[in-house]
Amino acid sequence: MLRTKEQFQEDLFRMKSNIYIDGEQIGRDDHRIRPGINVLGITFDLALDPKYNGLATATSTVTGQKINRWAHLPQNPYDLMQKQKLIRIGARRAGGCIQRCMGHDGLNALAICTKEMDEKFGTDYHQRFLNYLKLYHENDWDACCAQTDSKGDRLKRPSRQNDPDAYVHIVEERKDGIVVSGYKMSITQAPYADEIIVVPTRALMEEDRDYAVAFAVPADQEGVSLVTRPVWLRDKDEKKAAPFCKYGGSDCVVIFDNVFIPKERVFMCKEWQFGRRIALLFADSHRHSYSGCKPAVSDVLCGATALAAEANNIQKVSHVKEKLSEFASAAELAFAAGIAAAVYGEKTSSGVFFPNKIYANVGRKLTGELIYHEYNLLTEIAGGIIATMPFKGDFEKGDNKDRLMKFIVRNPKLSPEESLKIWKFVENVGASSMASWYQVAGVHGGGSPIMETIALNLDYDFEDKKALARYLAGIDEELDDSKLLNQEPTFGKQLV
Ligand SMILES: Cc1cc2nc3c(=O)[nH]c(=O)nc-3n(C[C@H](O)[C@H](O)[C@H](O)COP(=O)(O)OP(=O)(O)OC[C@H]3O[C@@H](n4cnc5c(N)ncnc54)[C@H](O)[C@@H]3O)c2cc1C
C-alpha cells in the first residue's frame, strides 16, 4: 500500500496529543509542526509519481507488494545507490533534510541484528521483526529512529549514571512484554512519525544489560511524551513564500515513562553483547544515507552562492569561480563515497545488503566537517546583507517601500522583484535558525566526527600500510598486495 500525503496527515491528526512545545501541550495539527509534515509530504508524493517508480518505490521482501523505498531493506548495491539518489532528489526539493532516512536505517539495523542475535542465542527476534515489517509495509508507515540517549555524565557507563533515565532501559520484564523508561534526545521527525524505532546508542557491558533494548512503538503510545523543538526558515508565511519556505523540521526529547512494549514489538531484550553491533549498524547505515543528503545540502548552498554572486554581479570574478568549485568537490566526493560504499558493500546473513563501512565513514567524516566552510563561502560572496536585510514587510508596505525596492537591486539585469526573492532566499539559506540547524547537523548528525574516527580505527587496515612502509624502507623483501588484489566489487563479475 502507498498512502497519499493527505492520508498520512489524516492518520497523524487522529493520533493522541503527546507533543509539548514551549511548555504547552499541542496537537499534531499545530502550525509549528506543519513545515516538517510538508517535508514528509514530498516523500509520499514521489512514491506515487510514475516518473519515480522504481526509485521512490521498491518491492517488499515480505509482502511482494510495491512499497515506499523508505520502508525497504536493500538487497543489493543497486538498492543502496537508488536510496542515495532518492535522498538527493528529495532533499533538493525540500532544500535540505528529507527526514526519512533515520527510520530506514533503524529498520535495517533491526533486520540485521535480530538475525545475528538469533544465530548466537537461538532467540526468535528476526521472525518477530519480519512480522512487524509486514505491518509496516501494509500500512505504509513512517518511523523516526531514536538512538541518541541523553547520556548524562559522558564519562560514566549507562548503569553508573546518577539518573538511570539518562539512557532508555528496561524497568520490568513481563511474560507479554517489557516496561521501559528513560530519555532519548535530538530525535528528528518524532512528532510527525507514525512509529518510533528505538535502538541503543553505544557499546554495553554485562552490568548495562537493562540498557540493551530495541523496540518499535507508536509515536503516541501511552507514557511517551515528545518535547518538541521546531525549526524553520525565517520566512514562514506559506501563502506568500517561495516553495522552499514551506519546509522545516522538528527534533524532540522523547520521554519514556514506564511505557509498556508488547513482546511482538521487542527486538532486543538484555543482549548486551550486541549493543555495539546494533549501534554501529544504525550509525553506518545512516552515514551511507548521508552520502545522498550531503550532496543535496551542498547543491543548495552552491546554488544560493551562485545566485548571490549573480545578484552582486560578481559571477565572472575568478575567486568566485574558484569558490564555487569547492561545493562541487564537497557534493560529489560525498556522492562518490556513497557509490563506493554500495559497490563494495556486503550481504549480511539477514539478506540485507549493507554498505561498506570504510567508504561510508570516510565520506561522512570528510564532507560533514566541511559544512562551516561551505557556509563561509556563501557568507563571503553574499556580503553582509545575508544577516542585516530588512524584513519582507518593509519592501511591501509603509513609507520606504519604493526606495527599498530600488535599493535591493545590485545587478541591473535583475528586476527588483527577482532581486528581493534572491536575497530573501539567500538570507533563509545562510542566516536563519534553519541554517544553524544544518551547521550543527553537519557536525553531529549521524555521529560526531570522533565517532567516525573510532569507526575507521576499528575497521581500517593500518597494519597493511605499515607493511608497505617496511617494504619501501627495505626492511621486508616481500610486499603482500593480496587484499587489494582480491578486493572485488560485490556482484563484480556481473558488472562486467
Ligand atoms: C540536527 C540533528 C539531528 C539529529 N537527529 C537524530 C535522530 O533523528 N535520531 C538520533 O538518534 N539522533 C539524532 N541526532 C543526535 C546525534 O546522533 C548526536 O548529536 C551525536 O551522536 C552526538 O551525540 P551528542 O549530541 O550526545 O554529543 P556528545 O556525544 O555529548 O558529544 C559532545 C563531545 O563530547 C565528546 N564525548 C562524548 N562522550 C565522550 C567520552 N566518553 N569520552 C570522551 N569524549 C566524549 C564527543 O567526542 C564530542 O566531542 C541528531 C543530532 C542533530 C544535531
The ligand as a MOL file (V3000), in Angstrom:
LIG
                    3D

  0  0  0     0  0            999 V3000
M  V30 BEGIN CTAB
M  V30 COUNTS 53 58 0 0 0
M  V30 BEGIN ATOM
M  V30 1 C 20.2490 18.1720 13.7590 0
M  V30 2 C 20.4060 16.8650 14.4490 0
M  V30 3 C 19.5090 15.8360 14.2130 0
M  V30 4 C 19.6330 14.6230 14.8810 0
M  V30 5 N 18.7130 13.6260 14.6660 0
M  V30 6 C 18.8270 12.4570 15.3510 0
M  V30 7 C 17.8510 11.4210 15.1910 0
M  V30 8 O 16.9090 11.5510 14.4190 0
M  V30 9 N 17.9920 10.2810 15.9190 0
M  V30 10 C 19.0290 10.0950 16.7930 0
M  V30 11 O 19.1010 9.0480 17.4210 0
M  V30 12 N 19.9600 11.0790 16.9820 0
M  V30 13 C 19.8780 12.2350 16.2880 0
M  V30 14 N 20.8140 13.2260 16.4750 0
M  V30 15 C 21.8170 13.0510 17.5090 0
M  V30 16 C 23.2320 12.8230 17.0110 0
M  V30 17 O 23.3900 11.4910 16.5750 0
M  V30 18 C 24.1550 13.1670 18.1900 0
M  V30 19 O 24.1180 14.5830 18.3280 0
M  V30 20 C 25.5750 12.6930 18.0080 0
M  V30 21 O 25.6300 11.2880 18.0180 0
M  V30 22 C 26.4590 13.2430 19.1270 0
M  V30 23 O 25.9200 12.9290 20.3930 0
M  V30 24 P 25.6740 14.0890 21.4540 0
M  V30 25 O 24.8840 15.1650 20.8050 0
M  V30 26 O 25.1130 13.4480 22.6650 0
M  V30 27 O 27.0870 14.6860 21.7300 0
M  V30 28 P 28.1830 14.0820 22.7190 0
M  V30 29 O 28.2920 12.6040 22.4980 0
M  V30 30 O 27.9470 14.5630 24.0760 0
M  V30 31 O 29.4810 14.7430 22.1370 0
M  V30 32 C 29.9950 16.0140 22.5780 0
M  V30 33 C 31.5090 15.9000 22.6890 0
M  V30 34 O 31.8290 15.0660 23.8010 0
M  V30 35 C 32.7460 14.0680 23.4020 0
M  V30 36 N 32.4960 12.8740 24.2040 0
M  V30 37 C 31.3010 12.2990 24.4700 0
M  V30 38 N 31.4610 11.2070 25.2410 0
M  V30 39 C 32.7790 11.0900 25.4680 0
M  V30 40 C 33.5710 10.1540 26.1910 0
M  V30 41 N 33.0510 9.1220 26.8580 0
M  V30 42 N 34.9070 10.3330 26.2000 0
M  V30 43 C 35.4710 11.3670 25.5380 0
M  V30 44 N 34.7690 12.2860 24.8360 0
M  V30 45 C 33.4390 12.1470 24.7990 0
M  V30 46 C 32.4270 13.8510 21.9220 0
M  V30 47 O 33.5220 13.2860 21.2490 0
M  V30 48 C 32.1380 15.2680 21.4600 0
M  V30 49 O 33.3380 15.9170 21.1560 0
M  V30 50 C 20.6940 14.4430 15.7980 0
M  V30 51 C 21.6130 15.4760 16.0150 0
M  V30 52 C 21.4800 16.6710 15.3540 0
M  V30 53 C 22.4700 17.7590 15.6350 0
M  V30 END ATOM
M  V30 BEGIN BOND
M  V30 1 1 1 2
M  V30 2 1 2 3
M  V30 3 2 2 52
M  V30 4 2 3 4
M  V30 5 1 4 5
M  V30 6 1 4 50
M  V30 7 2 5 6
M  V30 8 1 6 7
M  V30 9 1 6 13
M  V30 10 2 7 8
M  V30 11 1 7 9
M  V30 12 1 9 10
M  V30 13 2 10 11
M  V30 14 1 10 12
M  V30 15 2 12 13
M  V30 16 1 13 14
M  V30 17 1 14 15
M  V30 18 1 14 50
M  V30 19 1 15 16
M  V30 20 1 16 17
M  V30 21 1 16 18
M  V30 22 1 18 19
M  V30 23 1 18 20
M  V30 24 1 20 21
M  V30 25 1 20 22
M  V30 26 1 22 23
M  V30 27 1 23 24
M  V30 28 2 24 25
M  V30 29 1 24 26
M  V30 30 1 24 27
M  V30 31 1 27 28
M  V30 32 2 28 29
M  V30 33 1 28 30
M  V30 34 1 28 31
M  V30 35 1 31 32
M  V30 36 1 32 33
M  V30 37 1 33 34
M  V30 38 1 33 48
M  V30 39 1 34 35
M  V30 40 1 35 36
M  V30 41 1 35 46
M  V30 42 1 36 37
M  V30 43 1 36 45
M  V30 44 2 37 38
M  V30 45 1 38 39
M  V30 46 1 39 40
M  V30 47 2 39 45
M  V30 48 1 40 41
M  V30 49 2 40 42
M  V30 50 1 42 43
M  V30 51 2 43 44
M  V30 52 1 44 45
M  V30 53 1 46 47
M  V30 54 1 46 48
M  V30 55 1 48 49
M  V30 56 2 50 51
M  V30 57 1 51 52
M  V30 58 1 52 53
M  V30 END BOND
M  V30 END CTAB
M  END
